[in-house]
Amino acid sequence: MRQFGSQSIAGRANTTQVYGLESVRAELESGGYTVKCLAHDQAVAFFPRTTEHGDAGVCGLSYKDDSKGNALAGIMSPGRIEFRHHGRFSDERVKQIALAMMSLPGLSFARGFKVIYQGRILMDGQ
């Protein structure tokens, strides 16, 4: 299990624990990036695309096949955030998690990204 640095970011209605953002900062700033993440209602963890979602468990976040973990597996690239299917996450819950992620100061560039869940567009972006 890989561990990444963490920080807590508190906003108006958003208190989300963030892990690993600094570990992918250079890639995000490069423009043509693809980074992975694990996300649920209280936390999001970012890590390089070379790390498998199932190997990136961070402080209680885990992704396992067949909806066995407690977090969504995501991939972020320019203009989009895409999440894999997870049986315990409704469309509305995924939207709320995506909105919370986009409201984080370190992810302000992602505001207006398309949000895709199970191959369907949940938020069309702007």
Secondary structure as UniProt FT lines:
FT   STRAND          6..10
FT   STRAND          15..19
FT   HELIX           21..29
FT   STRAND          35..39
FT   STRAND          43..48
FT   TURN            49..50
FT   HELIX           53..55
FT   TURN            59..60
FT   HELIX           65..67
FT   STRAND          72..77
FT   TURN            78..79
FT   STRAND          80..83
FT   TURN            87..88
FT   HELIX           91..102
FT   HELIX           105..110
FT   TURN            111..112
FT   STRAND          114..117
FT   TURN            118..119
FT   STRAND          120..123
//
